[in-house]
Amino acid sequence: MRKLLTFLGSALFIMLALLFLSIRFFSFTPKYPIIRLEKGWTVTYHNQQFLNTNLESMGTQTGQTFSRGDVIILSLDQPLPDMKVPFPYLFFKTQYCGYEVHLDNDLLTSAHLENTRDSRFVGNGYNFIPLSTDYAGKRIFIKLYVTENGTKADIITPMMGDFEDLYRYLITSAIFPFATGLFLILFGTVFLIISLLFSMRSSGLSTQILCSFLTMALGFWMLAAYDMFDFILSAPVATTFGYCFLFLIVPLMYMIIWNLHRRSKNTVLVILTLSSTAFSLLFMGLHFFGIVHINHFQYSYYLVAVVGLVVLIVYEYVDIKSKVRNYAVRILMAGLITLALSLIVYVIAAMTQKVADYRQSFVLTNSVPVGAIFFVFAQLLNYFIFMTHSFAQKKEYAALTKIAYIDNLTGLSNRVRCDEMMFEFNKLKEDFCIISLDLNGLKEVNDNSGHPAGDRLLKSFADTLATVFADKGSCARVGGDEFLVLIKSIEKEELDSLLRELDRRLLILDEEDQEINHSVSYGYAYRHETEEKDTHAVSMLADQRMYEYKREHYAHMMAR
């Protein structure tokens, strides 16, 4: 529990520090005044004029939405003031409209008019229009060409100011979503890399990988939804970018739910996952092929999102009722539900069209980022629990492996592991060598000095054998006093040198522990020396030579 609290505290501190630093870095005080052109607009629409209109509530006069082909002229009654700034710019937002900007009777700039004529996608976003040097005292006219049915009539109040102040205002007016979006992309990328690296060593990380993709999709969508890509991408591209990532969110959530409940009967969930994925890809495909613009599918997608929330709640209810004890699942499900609820707030705002820009609502500016951060915390908790469980399993597996494959007394590989290694050696194409070793006089040591002395002899010999052949081969104890060394490739001269080193070290052990005699008989054979070319034949030949050595050893001892 202490480790968990430390982990959570560290994660919370890092996240808050990143958000704080982002807010501090992008916070600013304008060097020059930013002028909001709120009053004095005359709106010409369908040959009707609406005087002194507040553009942010224009829909109350003209109707809540515009239709494709509508032309709206916005004219400011008073002349533009002289701001005395280095880089004077006009700043306003358009939604699915091409536009022309005029100063008096002169065309200042235009955009997306060819898209309007060719029925190509326009998108929405903020526009930065550089003003001519003689703008002061002139009247401004903005002509909008609507390209989509159902385009919201309300328009964000145009502003004037220095370019640097205006673009920093755009960022700081949505600093929380901006900082959260960047954090989500960074976190998702790092989390994905870590998960992929761990997946090479262990299984069960598919949920974490899916969560990483969902986190990145949320981050990119959030930056697009709050118009943060307007600095680097055109309105059509930025809007398409945002919709594509938005349409990936629900399928990814379905995939995560299915991955968390694989053992349950998930026929309905599988159908929803496949259908939502297919629909999202279909929406994107129809848009990219120019058949239907992607924004026309948003309400269908929102319906799918509401169904997804219901599915989430149902699965959470089932988990609670069935008393699921997998806390990793429960935590991640809680994170998904919180995220889904925050996204539903966004869906409601989009469907009711109560605001022209999400910056206008405190709830919209904060609900989705808060839900996303809660989801990140759920991921961290889930990952912590998974890794703790994974390390515990690996530790248990290592202990079982040691019991199954390691000789308890000497620490060398046992007969079972040696048989596996010999099976692997049979697959080799190159030559190999097997050394058969048999301790001399182990029975006499056990009879005369006791089994503890015999165990001491086995242990000291095994340590010496492993040291001598540490970088050359694999050592194993295959019987009471029998040992094998398997070497993939070695020259006879080098092998003889190693065996002489083994004898030398055993003589040193005799001097250190004179109660027992450290002596071994050995024989070795190479693969190329046998007709069968397998480990069985090689080991039999090595045994034969070892017993010949042992007979010579005892004959020499008796002669003395």
Stockholm file with secondary structure:
# STOCKHOLM 1.0

chainA/1-560         MRKLLTFLGSALFIMLALLFLSIRFFSFTPKYPIIRLEKGWTVTYHNQQFLNTNLESMGTQTGQTFSRGDVIILSLDQPLPDMKVPFPYLFFKTQYCGYEVHLDNDLLTSAHLENTRDSRFVGNGYNFIPLSTDYAGKRIFIKLYVTENGTKADIITPMMGDFEDLYRYLITSAIFPFATGLFLILFGTVFLIISLLFSMRSSGLSTQILCSFLTMALGFWMLAAYDMFDFILSAPVATTFGYCFLFLIVPLMYMIIWNLHRRSKNTVLVILTLSSTAFSLLFMGLHFFGIVHINHFQYSYYLVAVVGLVVLIVYEYVDIKSKVRNYAVRILMAGLITLALSLIVYVIAAMTQKVADYRQSFVLTNSVPVGAIFFVFAQLLNYFIFMTHSFAQKKEYAALTKIAYIDNLTGLSNRVRCDEMMFEFNKLKEDFCIISLDLNGLKEVNDNSGHPAGDRLLKSFADTLATVFADKGSCARVGGDEFLVLIKSIEKEELDSLLRELDRRLLILDEEDQEINHSVSYGYAYRHETEEKDTHAVSMLADQRMYEYKREHYAHMMAR
#=GR chainA/1-560 SS CHHHHHHHHHHHHHHHHHHHHHHHHHCCCCSSCCEECCSCEEEEETTEEEEEECGGGTHHHHCSEECTTCEEEEEESSCCCCCCCSSEEEEEEEESEEEEEEETTEEEEEESHHHHHHTCCCCEEEEEEECCTTCTTCCEEEEEEECSTTEECCCCCCEEEEHHHHHHHHHHTTHHHHHHHHHHHHHHHHHHHHHHHHHTTCSCCHHHHHHHHHHHHHHHHHHHHTTGGGGTSCHHHHHHHHHHHHHHHHHHHHHHHHHHTTTSCCHHHHHHHHHHHHHHHHHHHHHHTTSSCGGGGHHHHHHHHHHHHHHHHHHHHHHHHTTCCCHHHHHHHHHHHHHHHHHHHHHHHHHHTCCSSGGGCHHHHHHHHHHHHHHHHHHHHHHHHHHHHHHHHHHHHHHHHHHHHBCTTTCSBCHHHHHHHHHHHHTCSSCCEEEEEEESSHHHHHHHHCHHHHHHHHHHHHHHHHHHTTTTEEEEECSSSEEEEEESSCCHHHHHHHHHHHHHHHHHHHHHCTTSCCCEEEEEEEGGGSSSCSHHHHHHHHHHHHHHHHHHHHHHHHHC
#=GC SS_cons         CHHHHHHHHHHHHHHHHHHHHHHHHHCCCCSSCCEECCSCEEEEETTEEEEEECGGGTHHHHCSEECTTCEEEEEESSCCCCCCCSSEEEEEEEESEEEEEEETTEEEEEESHHHHHHTCCCCEEEEEEECCTTCTTCCEEEEEEECSTTEECCCCCCEEEEHHHHHHHHHHTTHHHHHHHHHHHHHHHHHHHHHHHHHTTCSCCHHHHHHHHHHHHHHHHHHHHTTGGGGTSCHHHHHHHHHHHHHHHHHHHHHHHHHHTTTSCCHHHHHHHHHHHHHHHHHHHHHHTTSSCGGGGHHHHHHHHHHHHHHHHHHHHHHHHTTCCCHHHHHHHHHHHHHHHHHHHHHHHHHHTCCSSGGGCHHHHHHHHHHHHHHHHHHHHHHHHHHHHHHHHHHHHHHHHHHHHBCTTTCSBCHHHHHHHHHHHHTCSSCCEEEEEEESSHHHHHHHHCHHHHHHHHHHHHHHHHHHTTTTEEEEECSSSEEEEEESSCCHHHHHHHHHHHHHHHHHHHHHCTTSCCCEEEEEEEGGGSSSCSHHHHHHHHHHHHHHHHHHHHHHHHHC
//
